[in-house]
Every structure is written in C-alpha cells, then in structure tokens.
Amino acid sequence: MKNGECKMQNEAWRTPSDGACLTRQTGQTGRTSGAFTLIEAIGILTVVAILAAISLPALIREIDHAVSQKEDATLQSMSDALQHSALRTGYIAGPNDWYVSIADETGISADDVLANSRHVRRVFLIDPAIEIGDNTSGLPYAQTNFALGSVVTNGIGIVIPPVNARALLLSSLDPSHPLPSGLGGISAADFSAIWNADYGAVPTSVSAFSTWGGSGADLKIQRVNFSPLFVDLALGPYASSQVGSYSINSGPAYGVTNNLDGYFLQNSVLTLYSGSGVDSQQILTRDGSFVYEGDVWKGSIQGGGFLSGLDIAGIVAAYLASPYNPNSAAQPPGPNAQQVLIVNDMMAYMQDYIDWAQASFNKSDPSYANAQAAQAQMVNDVIGQYEKPNYYPPEVACP
C-alpha cells in the first residue's frame, strides 16, 4: 500500500498527527464496537441464572403467601355472605344451593364460588349433628316452613336455640392435592375434628385426611356458625276475651291460644294483631316476649320470657292496676298502696338475696340477716293484704 493511501474496504482514515493510516476491521477477525463476545454473553447469562436461582424461591413464597391471604379473605367473605343472606331472606342454604346464596349476595359468579383462584374445587360441609327447625331437621332451613321458627327441644321438652347449626367451607391451594373425595359422608365427630383444627394444621384424625398428601399451609378451613343469628320469641294469652294473633314477614296470621316459644332469625318482622286489626310491628333484633292481655298486646321484659306460662312484667302491671282488698287487716293510705308495698318488698328481698349470693351464701355475712328480715317483711305484708282482722290461716309447708 502506498504512503497516505488506505483501502476503502478497511474504512481507513488519516490521523492529523502523523498521517498514519488507521483501520477498523469488520471481517471475521474483528467485532463491531459495542457488541459482546460469546464468552462475555455466557458470563452474563450465568450471573443472571445464579441471581434467578437465589431469588426465585423467595418470589414463589411471596406469591404463595399472597394467594393464601387472598383465599383467607375470600372464604371469610363467603361466610359473611351466607349469614347475611340468611338474615335477609329467612333462608339458610343447604348442600345443593350454598354457592347460589353466596353468588347472589356477593355478585360474583357461581363458578368463582365453587373453585378457588388455582381452579381447585371448594367443599361445603354441614354438621351431621345439626338440629334446626325441629329435632329432626337440617339444612336447608326455611323460616316460612315453621309457624314459630325453630322449635328444637332439649331432653325435658324446653325449647332451645338450634343445635350444632354450623357448616365448613374448605379449600386447597395445591392443585396436585385437591380436597379428599370422602368428606361428604363424614361423621359428626370428624366434622368437629375439622372444626377444631388449628390454623395451618391438617386434621389427620379424620379418615379422609389421614392419607391426604397436601400441606397444612395449603388447607383453608372457614367456619360458619348460624346459631347466633337466632333470637328467642315468646308469645302468650292472658285474661283476654278474644284471641290475639301474629305473623312473621308478611306471612299468614296464627292465633295465639296457648303459650308459644320459638327461635327466629334476626331482622324478622313480627306483626301482632288484635281484634281491631294490626296492633303493632316489631323487628326482632334480640330475645323478647309479648302477652295478649285484656285484648291488647303488651311487651314483656326483653329476654325475660315467661314464668310458669305467664308473662312476669304483664302480671306485675295487672297487679298494680287492680283495686285493693277492703277486707285486709289494715286499710291502705291510698289507691293500690297495698300492691306497691308488696312489689317494693319483693324488690328489696331480691336485692338482699343477690347481695347474699355475692357473699357466697355465707350466713355470717350481714347480707344473710338482711335477706331474712326482708323475707319476713314481705311475707307479713302479703298476709296482711288478704286476711281479715285476727284471721291467721294455717301454714302449709312448701313441697
């Protein structure tokens, strides 16, 4: 090559200092500026692979944790939806329509209720020992099928709240280990074992889970208790010439000819009827009782119910309103003073008795003497209310 000449194929140029010809090779023997060699690329990929191997398990754990938290929240919202639906409609869903109630209440699709985000089917279980409606009924429960709500009774015939009115929502987050297929026929004992299982634990004492290969971290158990949704309602007649009646949630009216007691779902609307039509309406939010006295419905002490078939508050009101006995040992100083005296005596005695009970029924405590004195005063005033002067009927021992 001549001095000062460079071949065009080598992209030659002349430096201003010495006129030397510099070249930038572009053939197989060189590389363009800014590119990586094969060895450099392999090195970078190796570093990336090492970093990925280190961070991937942590990333997977974070994803699993997020999915787990989401499923916990989802199952809780489904539990709430079942309870809200029961209070709104007066109907507790059963094994064939539980997902419909949830879907209607939450607005999500039935398919999203039936399966979780990892496309594993959820399971709904009802306690086999449930007693709701009556001693032989289970879920579904429709309040309209029972004239006086749930009337489950105990061994001595007393109406009690629904027994074991509970259900379970189960979910598995491991697609390779869906929930066991034998859960549908579990016993009451196995249901209780699942109900009482600790968070993140597999209830291996349950035969269906004894060989299940899933992890406790992937098993989600949501408990649904329907018993607290019910309130006690007592109705009874007393000294009326007509028969009062009632209805629930605009249903048919039923006459109250005997004392009735049952458990209704909260937020039910109770309508009371007298001979002239609608007497009053109540929204059942807590235990309560009503007595049809003097052809008018009267409210009793909330949660007090009846004693020996009679409304306590109603009896007290009628007693205070009744005329005094003119043949009593001592004439009263004013209208119904005898009755007021007896009621005050009873209240004083009950308060002294409570004080004595709080003293563990210690007869050396002053509350015992106070209760004795209050009792004697109450008895004397009761006797004085009905006896004629100088007449003392023989005492009869209590059975």
C-alpha positions as CSV (number, residue, x, y, z in Angstrom):
1,M,0.0,0.0,0.0
2,K,1.4,3.4,-0.9
3,N,2.1,6.0,1.7
4,G,-1.1,8.1,2.6
5,E,-3.5,5.6,0.9
6,C,-5.9,3.3,2.7
7,K,-8.2,0.8,1.2
8,M,-11.8,1.7,1.2
9,Q,-12.9,-1.8,2.4
10,N,-11.0,-1.2,5.7
11,E,-12.8,2.1,6.3
12,A,-9.4,3.9,6.5
13,W,-8.8,7.4,7.7
14,R,-5.7,9.5,8.3
15,T,-4.8,10.9,11.7
16,P,-3.8,14.5,11.8
17,S,-0.6,13.9,13.7
18,D,1.5,11.5,11.7
19,G,-0.6,10.7,8.7
20,A,-0.7,7.1,9.6
21,C,-3.4,5.0,8.2
22,L,-5.6,3.5,10.9
23,T,-8.2,0.9,10.1
24,R,-11.3,-0.7,11.8
25,Q,-11.6,-4.3,10.8
26,T,-15.1,-5.6,10.0
27,G,-14.4,-9.1,8.9
28,Q,-14.4,-12.4,10.8
29,T,-11.1,-11.4,12.5
30,G,-12.8,-8.5,14.4
31,R,-16.0,-7.2,16.0
32,T,-18.1,-4.1,15.8
33,S,-17.8,-1.7,18.7
34,G,-20.4,-2.1,21.5
35,A,-21.1,-5.8,20.9
36,F,-20.4,-8.7,23.4
37,T,-18.2,-11.7,22.6
38,L,-19.7,-15.1,23.1
39,I,-17.7,-15.6,26.3
40,E,-19.0,-12.3,27.7
41,A,-22.6,-13.3,26.8
42,I,-22.2,-16.7,28.5
43,G,-20.8,-15.0,31.6
44,I,-23.7,-12.5,31.8
45,L,-26.3,-15.3,31.4
46,T,-24.6,-17.3,34.1
47,V,-24.8,-14.4,36.5
48,V,-28.5,-13.9,35.6
49,A,-29.1,-17.6,36.2
50,I,-27.4,-17.5,39.6
51,L,-29.4,-14.5,40.7
52,A,-32.6,-16.1,39.5
53,A,-31.9,-19.3,41.4
54,I,-31.4,-17.3,44.5
55,S,-34.4,-15.0,44.2
56,L,-37.0,-17.4,42.6
57,P,-37.8,-19.4,45.8
58,A,-38.4,-16.2,47.7
59,L,-40.5,-14.9,44.9
60,I,-42.6,-18.1,44.8
61,R,-43.0,-17.9,48.6
62,E,-44.2,-14.3,48.3
63,I,-46.7,-15.3,45.6
64,D,-48.0,-18.3,47.7
65,H,-48.3,-16.1,50.7
66,A,-50.4,-13.5,48.8
67,V,-52.6,-16.3,47.4
68,S,-53.0,-17.7,50.9
69,Q,-54.1,-14.4,52.3
70,K,-56.4,-13.8,49.4
71,E,-58.1,-17.2,50.0
72,D,-58.5,-16.5,53.7
73,A,-60.2,-13.2,52.9
74,T,-62.4,-14.8,50.2
75,L,-63.6,-17.6,52.5
76,Q,-64.4,-15.1,55.3
77,S,-66.4,-13.0,52.9
78,M,-68.3,-16.1,51.7
79,S,-69.0,-17.0,55.4
80,D,-70.4,-13.5,55.9
81,A,-72.4,-13.7,52.7
82,L,-74.1,-16.9,53.9
83,Q,-75.1,-15.3,57.2
84,H,-76.2,-12.0,55.6
85,S,-78.3,-14.0,53.1
86,A,-80.0,-15.9,55.9
87,L,-80.9,-12.7,57.7
88,R,-82.1,-11.0,54.6
89,T,-84.2,-13.9,53.2
90,G,-85.1,-16.0,56.2
91,Y,-83.5,-19.0,54.4
92,I,-80.2,-20.9,55.2
93,A,-78.8,-22.7,52.2
94,G,-78.1,-26.4,52.1
95,P,-75.6,-28.7,50.4
96,N,-77.1,-28.1,46.9
97,D,-77.5,-24.4,46.8
98,W,-75.0,-22.9,49.2
99,Y,-72.9,-21.4,46.3
100,V,-76.1,-19.8,44.9
101,S,-76.7,-17.9,48.1
102,I,-73.1,-16.7,48.1
103,A,-73.2,-15.7,44.5
104,D,-76.5,-13.8,44.9
105,E,-75.2,-12.0,48.0
106,T,-71.7,-11.1,46.7
107,G,-72.4,-10.6,43.0
108,I,-69.6,-13.0,41.9
109,S,-70.2,-15.9,39.6
110,A,-71.2,-19.3,40.8
111,D,-68.1,-20.8,39.2
112,D,-65.8,-18.5,41.2
113,V,-67.6,-19.6,44.3
114,L,-67.2,-23.3,43.5
115,A,-63.5,-23.1,42.7
116,N,-60.6,-21.0,44.1
117,S,-58.1,-19.0,42.1
118,R,-56.0,-22.1,41.4
119,H,-59.0,-23.8,39.9
120,V,-59.3,-26.3,42.8
121,R,-62.9,-27.1,43.8
122,R,-64.1,-25.9,47.2
123,V,-66.1,-28.1,49.6
124,F,-69.1,-27.2,51.7
125,L,-69.8,-29.4,54.8
126,I,-72.8,-29.3,57.2
127,D,-72.5,-30.7,60.7
128,P,-74.3,-34.1,60.7
129,A,-75.4,-33.4,64.3
130,I,-77.4,-30.3,63.3
131,E,-80.8,-29.7,64.8
132,I,-82.6,-26.7,63.4
133,G,-86.3,-26.1,62.9
134,D,-87.2,-29.2,65.0
135,N,-85.2,-32.1,66.4
136,T,-85.1,-34.0,63.1
137,S,-84.4,-31.1,60.6
138,G,-81.2,-29.9,59.0
139,L,-80.2,-27.6,56.2
140,P,-81.6,-26.0,54.1
141,Y,-83.8,-24.2,56.7
142,A,-86.7,-22.0,55.5
143,Q,-88.3,-20.0,58.3
144,T,-91.6,-20.0,56.4
145,N,-91.9,-23.8,57.0
146,F,-92.2,-23.3,60.8
147,A,-95.1,-21.4,62.3
148,L,-93.0,-20.4,65.3
149,G,-89.4,-20.5,64.0
150,S,-87.0,-23.1,65.2
151,V,-88.6,-25.2,68.0
152,V,-85.8,-27.7,68.8
153,T,-86.3,-29.0,72.4
154,N,-83.9,-30.5,74.9
155,G,-84.4,-33.7,76.9
156,I,-87.1,-32.2,79.1
157,G,-89.1,-30.5,76.4
158,I,-87.7,-27.0,76.8
159,V,-87.3,-25.1,73.5
160,I,-83.7,-24.2,73.0
161,P,-81.6,-22.5,70.2
162,P,-80.6,-24.5,67.1
163,V,-78.1,-27.2,68.0
164,N,-74.8,-27.6,66.0
165,A,-76.2,-25.2,63.3
166,R,-72.8,-24.9,61.7
167,A,-71.0,-25.5,58.4
168,L,-67.5,-25.6,57.0
169,L,-66.0,-24.1,53.8
170,L,-62.9,-26.0,52.8
171,S,-60.3,-25.1,50.1
172,S,-57.0,-26.5,49.0
173,L,-54.4,-24.2,47.3
174,D,-52.4,-27.1,45.9
175,P,-53.7,-28.3,42.5
176,S,-51.8,-31.6,42.9
177,H,-53.7,-32.3,46.2
178,P,-57.3,-31.3,45.9
179,L,-59.6,-31.9,48.9
180,P,-60.3,-35.6,49.6
181,S,-63.4,-37.0,47.9
182,G,-64.7,-38.8,51.1
183,L,-65.6,-35.6,53.0
184,G,-69.3,-35.7,52.0
185,G,-70.0,-38.7,54.3
186,I,-68.0,-37.8,57.4
187,S,-69.4,-38.3,60.9
188,A,-70.3,-35.7,63.4
189,A,-67.0,-36.5,65.3
190,D,-65.0,-36.0,62.2
191,F,-66.8,-32.7,61.5
192,S,-65.9,-31.5,65.0
193,A,-62.3,-32.5,64.5
194,I,-62.0,-30.4,61.3
195,W,-63.9,-27.5,63.1
196,N,-61.4,-27.6,66.0
197,A,-58.3,-28.0,63.8
198,D,-55.6,-25.3,64.4
199,Y,-54.8,-22.9,61.6
200,G,-52.3,-24.4,59.2
201,A,-52.8,-28.0,60.6
202,V,-54.2,-31.0,58.7
203,P,-56.8,-32.9,60.8
204,T,-55.2,-36.3,60.2
205,S,-57.5,-37.9,62.7
206,V,-60.2,-37.6,60.1
207,S,-60.1,-40.7,57.9
208,A,-60.5,-38.6,54.7
209,F,-57.4,-36.6,55.6
210,S,-55.3,-39.4,57.0
211,T,-53.6,-40.2,53.6
212,W,-54.0,-36.7,52.1
213,G,-50.7,-35.5,50.7
214,G,-51.3,-31.8,50.9
215,S,-49.7,-29.3,53.2
216,G,-51.4,-27.6,56.1
217,A,-50.3,-24.3,54.7
218,D,-52.4,-25.1,51.6
219,L,-55.5,-26.2,53.5
220,K,-58.0,-23.5,54.3
221,I,-60.8,-24.0,56.8
222,Q,-63.6,-21.4,57.2
223,R,-66.2,-21.9,60.0
224,V,-69.8,-20.7,59.6
225,N,-72.0,-20.7,62.8
226,F,-75.7,-19.9,62.2
227,S,-76.8,-20.3,65.9
228,P,-76.0,-16.7,66.9
229,L,-78.4,-15.5,64.2
230,F,-81.4,-16.6,66.1
231,V,-83.4,-14.8,68.8
232,D,-86.0,-16.2,71.2
233,L,-89.6,-15.1,70.9
234,A,-92.3,-16.0,73.4
235,L,-96.0,-15.3,72.9
236,G,-98.9,-16.0,75.3
237,P,-102.5,-15.2,76.1
238,Y,-103.7,-13.9,79.4
239,A,-107.1,-12.7,80.6
240,S,-108.5,-11.7,77.2
241,S,-111.9,-12.2,75.7
242,Q,-110.5,-12.5,72.2
243,V,-107.6,-14.4,70.6
244,G,-104.6,-12.4,69.6
245,S,-102.6,-13.5,66.5
246,Y,-99.3,-12.9,64.9
247,S,-97.4,-13.2,61.6
248,I,-93.8,-13.2,60.5
249,N,-92.5,-11.3,57.5
250,S,-96.0,-10.8,56.0
251,G,-96.8,-14.5,56.2
252,P,-100.1,-15.9,57.3
253,A,-101.5,-15.0,60.7
254,Y,-101.7,-17.6,63.5
255,G,-103.9,-17.3,66.6
256,V,-102.2,-17.5,70.0
257,T,-104.4,-19.8,72.1
258,N,-101.5,-21.2,74.2
259,N,-98.1,-20.1,75.2
260,L,-95.7,-20.3,72.3
261,D,-91.9,-20.2,72.3
262,G,-89.5,-20.4,69.3
263,Y,-86.3,-19.0,67.8
264,F,-86.4,-16.7,64.7
265,L,-83.7,-15.3,62.5
266,Q,-82.8,-11.8,63.5
267,N,-84.3,-8.9,61.5
268,S,-87.6,-10.9,61.0
269,V,-90.6,-8.6,61.1
270,L,-93.2,-9.6,63.8
271,T,-96.7,-8.3,63.3
272,L,-99.1,-8.6,66.2
273,Y,-102.9,-8.5,65.6
274,S,-105.7,-7.7,68.0
275,G,-109.5,-7.8,67.4
276,S,-109.4,-4.4,65.7
277,G,-106.6,-5.3,63.2
278,V,-102.9,-4.6,63.4
279,D,-101.8,-3.9,66.9
280,S,-98.1,-3.3,66.4
281,Q,-95.0,-4.4,64.4
282,Q,-91.6,-5.3,65.8
283,I,-88.2,-6.1,64.2
284,L,-86.7,-9.0,66.1
285,T,-83.2,-8.0,67.0
286,R,-83.0,-9.7,70.4
287,D,-84.8,-12.0,72.7
288,G,-88.3,-10.8,73.7
289,S,-91.8,-11.8,74.7
290,F,-95.3,-10.4,74.3
291,V,-98.5,-11.3,76.2
292,Y,-102.0,-10.7,74.8
293,E,-103.7,-9.3,77.9
294,G,-107.1,-7.5,78.1
295,D,-107.4,-7.9,74.3
296,V,-104.2,-5.8,73.8
297,W,-100.6,-7.0,73.1
298,K,-98.2,-5.9,75.8
299,G,-94.4,-6.2,75.7
300,S,-92.7,-8.2,78.4
301,I,-89.2,-7.8,79.8
302,Q,-86.8,-8.2,76.9
303,G,-85.2,-11.6,77.2
304,G,-87.2,-12.4,80.3
305,G,-89.7,-14.8,78.6
306,F,-92.4,-16.4,80.8
307,L,-92.5,-17.9,84.2
308,S,-94.9,-20.9,84.6
309,G,-96.6,-19.9,81.4
310,L,-97.2,-16.3,82.4
311,D,-95.6,-13.0,81.4
312,I,-93.8,-11.6,84.5
313,A,-93.9,-7.9,83.6
314,G,-97.5,-8.2,82.4
315,I,-98.6,-9.8,85.7
316,V,-96.9,-7.1,87.7
317,A,-98.6,-4.4,85.7
318,A,-102.0,-6.0,86.1
319,Y,-101.4,-6.5,89.9
320,L,-100.5,-2.8,90.4
321,A,-103.6,-1.7,88.4
322,S,-106.0,-3.9,90.4
323,P,-108.2,-2.5,93.3
324,Y,-107.1,-3.1,96.9
325,N,-108.8,-5.5,99.2
326,P,-111.1,-3.7,101.6
327,N,-111.1,-6.7,103.9
328,S,-107.4,-6.6,104.6
329,A,-106.0,-6.3,108.1
330,A,-105.0,-2.7,107.6
331,Q,-106.6,-0.2,105.2
332,P,-104.2,1.3,102.7
333,P,-103.3,5.0,102.8
334,G,-104.1,5.5,99.1
335,P,-105.1,3.7,95.8
336,N,-103.1,0.5,95.2
337,A,-100.8,1.2,98.1
338,Q,-101.1,-2.5,99.1
339,Q,-99.8,-3.6,95.8
340,V,-97.0,-1.1,95.7
341,L,-95.9,-2.2,99.1
342,I,-95.8,-5.8,98.1
343,V,-93.8,-5.1,94.9
344,N,-91.3,-3.0,96.9
345,D,-91.0,-5.7,99.5
346,M,-90.3,-8.2,96.7
347,M,-87.7,-6.0,95.1
348,A,-86.0,-5.4,98.5
349,Y,-85.9,-9.1,99.2
350,M,-84.5,-9.9,95.8
351,Q,-81.7,-7.3,96.2
352,D,-80.8,-8.6,99.6
353,Y,-80.7,-12.1,98.2
354,I,-78.4,-11.0,95.4
355,D,-76.1,-9.5,98.0
356,W,-76.1,-12.7,100.0
357,A,-75.4,-14.7,96.8
358,Q,-72.4,-12.5,96.0
359,A,-71.1,-13.2,99.5
360,S,-71.1,-16.9,98.6
361,F,-74.2,-17.6,100.8
362,N,-72.1,-17.0,103.9
363,K,-74.6,-17.0,106.8
364,S,-72.2,-15.0,108.9
365,D,-72.3,-12.1,106.4
366,P,-74.7,-9.2,107.2
367,S,-76.4,-9.8,103.9
368,Y,-77.9,-13.0,105.2
369,A,-79.6,-11.3,108.1
370,N,-80.8,-8.5,105.8
371,A,-82.4,-11.1,103.4
372,Q,-84.1,-12.9,106.3
373,A,-85.6,-9.6,107.5
374,A,-86.7,-8.6,104.0
375,Q,-88.3,-12.0,103.5
376,A,-90.2,-11.8,106.8
377,Q,-91.4,-8.3,106.0
378,M,-92.6,-9.4,102.6
379,V,-94.5,-12.4,104.0
380,N,-96.2,-10.3,106.7
381,D,-97.3,-7.7,104.2
382,V,-98.6,-10.3,101.8
383,I,-100.6,-11.9,104.6
384,G,-101.8,-8.5,105.7
385,Q,-103.1,-7.8,102.3
386,Y,-105.7,-10.6,102.0
387,E,-106.5,-11.7,105.6
388,K,-109.4,-10.4,107.7
389,P,-108.6,-9.0,111.2
390,N,-107.5,-11.6,113.6
391,Y,-107.6,-14.4,111.0
392,Y,-104.5,-16.5,110.6
393,P,-104.8,-19.4,108.1
394,P,-102.7,-22.4,108.9
395,E,-99.2,-22.5,107.4
396,V,-98.6,-25.2,104.8
397,A,-95.0,-26.4,104.2
398,C,-93.7,-26.0,100.7
399,P,-93.2,-29.2,98.7
